[in-house]
Amino acid sequence: MIYLANAFSPSMLTLPVDVSFAQIDKKEFCEVVTGGVQNAIGHKGTVDLVNALCGTSLSVNRISVRARIGDTIYMLTLALRLEEGKVLTEGEIRKMYEEGKVKFVKATLYGAVLAELSNCEGVCNELDYDALAHKAKGKGDKK
């Protein structure tokens, strides 16, 4: 599943899972958003900014995300911490975007073995790589 959110919390995850984060550009973010995502943005100002930047017509959809291995969460996040209880208007968040204080982030959820396999590629010997690949296929350890 591909989710769209305005924040990230470990409570969004079905554990155990490994997560990698990458900052992406507006073009990649908008391509994903316009291609179809499960919208979980719960703030009107954020939804309005996404709609303005990406040409979408999303609505506020304050749902709980339960992401699993293989899922991806795309986020439009602030590069600063707001005062407690502060809810931004579209104008305020747009100004922050123009000031470079809004970031586009992609969170990818992996199983621990897949992360090991990814890190091993090109580094590990063939026997170790094959053992991890076997384990990643859910067939247990291969020695």
Stockholm file with secondary structure:
# STOCKHOLM 1.0

chainA/1-143         MIYLANAFSPSMLTLPVDVSFAQIDKKEFCEVVTGGVQNAIGHKGTVDLVNALCGTSLSVNRISVRARIGDTIYMLTLALRLEEGKVLTEGEIRKMYEEGKVKFVKATLYGAVLAELSNCEGVCNELDYDALAHKAKGKGDKK
#=GR chainA/1-143 SS CEEEESCCCGGGBCSSCEEEEEEECHHHHHHHHHHCCEECCCCHHHHHHHHHHHTCCCCCCCCCCCBCTTCEEEEEEESSCCCTTCCCCHHHHHHHHHTTCEEEEEEEEECHHHHHHHHHTTTSCHHHHHHHHHHHTTSCCCC
#=GC SS_cons         CEEEESCCCGGGBCSSCEEEEEEECHHHHHHHHHHCCEECCCCHHHHHHHHHHHTCCCCCCCCCCCBCTTCEEEEEEESSCCCTTCCCCHHHHHHHHHTTCEEEEEEEEECHHHHHHHHHTTTSCHHHHHHHHHHHTTSCCCC
//
